[in-house]
Amino acid sequence: MNDFFYFRSYSEWHEALTVRCGIHLTADYARERITALRNPSDRTTAEFIKCYGEAYLRQVIAWFERAEREAS
């Protein structure tokens, strides 16, 4: 596990997704990601948990929830 990979704030995470990755953080996109991240049977979610742990998963879900609110 590499601590330097983790985003430490919503603003860091938001900038990475929207600016560096060019992702449009719409309410629909955020809801889709929240649904996937809450599904432990989803392959990408299982990989995320294995690499980064449950606590960081919860943080990322919270950031997607905030992005959804802001986009609505």
VONUBA-311734 format. One record per residue (C-alpha): residue in one letter; x, y, z. Coordinates in steps of 0.001 Angstrom, whole numbers, plus 524288, in hexadecimal, padded with zeros to 5 digits. Layout:
<recs>
  rest      x      y      z
     a      X      Y      Z
...
</recs>
This chain:
<recs>
  rest      x      y      z
     m  80000  80000  80000
     n  8059B  80D1A  7FBF9
     d  80123  818B7  80404
     f  80611  8222A  7F9B2
     f  7FB82  81D6D  7F059
     y  7F03C  8211F  7F914
     f  7E949  82DE0  7F70F
     r  7E8FE  83502  803EC
     s  7DDB7  83E1D  8010A
     y  7D18F  83F88  7F8E3
     s  7D7D7  84A6B  7F109
     e  7E3AA  841E8  7ED78
     w  7DABD  836AB  7E99A
     h  7D15F  83F7B  7E20A
     e  7DC63  845F9  7DA7A
     a  7E275  838EB  7D6FF
     l  7D5BB  833A9  7D196
     t  7D0E6  83FC5  7CA9E
     v  7DD60  84670  7C611
     r  7E7B3  83BF2  7C4A5
     c  7DE93  830EC  7C08C
     g  7D477  83935  7B995
     i  7C8F3  83288  7C033
     h  7BC27  83A01  7C099
     l  7B77F  83840  7CE8E
     t  7A903  8389E  7CBC0
     a  79F0C  8343F  7D5D1
     d  79C42  82836  7CD72
     y  7AAAA  82495  7CC7F
     a  7AC6A  82649  7DB1F
     r  7A07B  81DC0  7DDF4
     e  7A5AD  8131F  7D4E7
     r  7B2C1  81315  7DBDD
     i  7AC6A  81323  7E955
     t  7A422  80763  7E582
     a  7B004  80005  7E07C
     l  7B870  8038F  7EC36
     r  7ADF5  7FEF0  7F5A0
     n  7AD4C  7F1BD  7EEBB
     p  7B7B3  7E8AE  7F459
     s  7B4EB  7DF0E  7E947
     d  7B92D  7E913  7DF1F
     r  7C6A0  7E500  7DA29
     t  7CC35  7F2C2  7DA2D
     t  7C721  7F547  7E7E6
     a  7CD50  7E8B5  7ECDE
     e  7DA3B  7ECC8  7E6B3
     f  7D914  7FA5F  7EC96
     i  7D6DC  7F4BC  7FA2E
     k  7E245  7EB64  7F89B
     c  7EB6C  7F66C  7F498
     y  7E6C4  801C6  7FCEF
     g  7DE61  7FC52  807D9
     e  7D0AC  7FE62  80D00
     a  7D34F  80B81  81377
     y  7D7F5  811D1  806E9
     l  7CC84  80BB4  7FF9E
     r  7C337  8125D  8092B
     q  7CA59  81F48  80702
     v  7C94B  81E3E  7F839
     i  7BAD5  81AEF  7F945
     a  7B8FD  82712  801B5
     w  7BFE7  82F4C  7F76E
     f  7B729  829D3  7ECC4
     e  7AB56  82CDD  7F553
     r  7B00E  83ADB  7F6BC
     a  7B26E  83BE2  7E815
     e  7A4AE  836D2  7E5B4
     r  79EF2  84132  7EEC3
     e  7A6E8  84BEC  7E86C
     a  7A2E8  8479B  7DABD
     s  7946D  84700  7DE01
</recs>
